[in-house]
Amino acid sequence: MMADLNGKTALIFGVASDTSIAWAIAKEMAEAGARIILAYQFRYHSRIKDLAPTLPNILSYDRCDVTKEDEMKAFFSKLSVPIDIVVHSIAFAPAATFQGNLLDVTPEDFSASLVASSYSLSKIMQYAAPRMTRGGSVLTLTYLGGQKVCANYRVMGVAKAALEAYVRELAFELGPKNIRVNAISAGPIKTLAAGGIKDFDYILDYHKSVAPLRENISTSDVASCAAFLASDKARRITGQILFVDAGYSIVGVPQLG
Ligand SMILES: NC(=O)c1ccc[n+]([C@@H]2O[C@H](COP(=O)([O-])OP(=O)(O)OC[C@H]3O[C@@H](n4cnc5c(N)ncnc54)[C@H](O)[C@@H]3O)[C@@H](O)[C@H]2O)c1
């Protein structure tokens, strides 16, 4: 049965195209009855202006780069409705951090990666928490690379570890306001962001052969879990990293042959 999000308003960051995890989440939440507000990077405007109106319950969509204070201020000043759900589906690291060694990462590239991919969750909540007057649910997207070494992930592994720590710290800080904060750790999915990771097709094949369910993950697998976490059915779940990865992360030694 689909989660019931009737009467709730969801603010969703991270739609860049119809392959984005955030897009599947927006569709699932809209179908579950939530009103949707999309916040996106302006470089994707031409796609979003076609995609957003196809959502059944779209309230508004507007540019909002989470690393630009002026855009954050302008975006939130236009929001007049209370928010119940926040989805942070954002990651960025400069291309150089995926190409070289971790030892070569500059302080500038490290900062850019962690500000956009980890600190941005806290930055969004600085603006969003005062608008969550009825309490609510916050969700971010992480990857196994935040807990184990995943080849070629490099500084994003550090950023995801920081993001997962933010999930716990924010859950602790916002819990008394009845705001829950959780993460879904998704298995690999071919999206725009995944395009920056070397040998991604190999990672997909390997994941499928090792995962107990012998399947890869779709954005809609993630979206149905996201809608559950946003719903009142998950009302006592906070500070958690929930794996939607066909069980890949539990395997120590895979079945050979
Ligand atoms: N695709 C995967 O295999 C996978 C697996 C686990 C976790 N994730 C995570 O899921 C999230 C969404 O990624 P995706 O795979 O859907 O790719 P995607 O490229 O569709 O989404 C990434 C989004 O981040 C946004 N973004 C980056 N910098 C931003 C900024 N400064 N301000 C506002 N938005 C910004 C982009 O606009 C884009 O919409 C990311 O956190 C990613 O790490 C992805």
The ligand as an ORCA input file, in Angstrom:
! r2SCAN-3c Opt
* xyz 0 1
  N      23.079      7.553     -8.374
  C      23.606      6.796     -7.415
  O      24.200      5.725     -7.677
  C      23.474      7.210     -5.978
  C      23.629      6.243     -4.974
  C      23.529      6.636     -3.635
  C      23.304      7.965     -3.331
  N      23.146      8.881     -4.339
  C      22.909     10.277     -3.967
  O      21.639     10.684     -4.429
  C      21.651     12.107     -4.526
  C      21.036     12.521     -5.859
  O      21.882     12.130     -6.919
  P      21.334     11.489     -8.259
  O      22.039     10.191     -8.408
  O      19.863     11.550     -8.327
  O      21.991     12.425     -9.386
  P      21.484     13.814    -10.028
  O      22.653     14.327    -10.782
  O      20.224     13.609    -10.763
  O      21.202     14.723     -8.752
  C      22.206     15.473     -8.102
  C      21.571     16.810     -7.798
  O      22.423     17.611     -6.978
  C      22.108     18.933     -7.335
  N      23.102     19.870     -6.832
  C      24.452     19.778     -6.879
  N      25.006     20.896     -6.367
  C      23.976     21.712     -5.999
  C      23.903     23.000     -5.442
  N      25.010     23.720     -5.162
  N      22.684     23.536     -5.199
  C      21.555     22.854     -5.476
  N      21.550     21.617     -6.019
  C      22.759     21.056     -6.283
  C      22.074     18.903     -8.850
  O      21.413     20.048     -9.372
  C      21.286     17.624     -9.074
  O      19.911     17.920     -9.151
  C      23.091     12.547     -4.322
  O      23.270     12.932     -2.963
  C      23.858     11.264     -4.597
  O      25.126     11.223     -3.957
  C      23.218      8.531     -5.656
*
